[in-house]
Amino acid sequence: MNDQNPRQSPDWVEDVKTEVSGMAKEGINHPSTKPVLTGAAIGAAAGFILPVISIPVGLIAGAGFALYQRIKK
């Protein structure tokens, strides 16, 4: 019985590629763009405040986490 949710499939790379290409094509109108940009901003702010991580690392981590949250839904 294969009743898995497509977002929970083991082929998450295809889900990420689809989401990122949709964001690239639609720009700010894509439903994932705003949450990913918000996550990037929060990560960059954390990188600015915390001495352990830098701003670019925080930005990438924040954007990656937000994208992961969108993909796993």
Protein Blocks (a to p, Z undefined) as FASTA:
>chain_A
ZZbcfklpfklmlmmmmmmmmmmmnmmmpmklmmmmmmmmmmmmmmmmpmkbcfklmmmm
mmmmmmmmmmmZZ
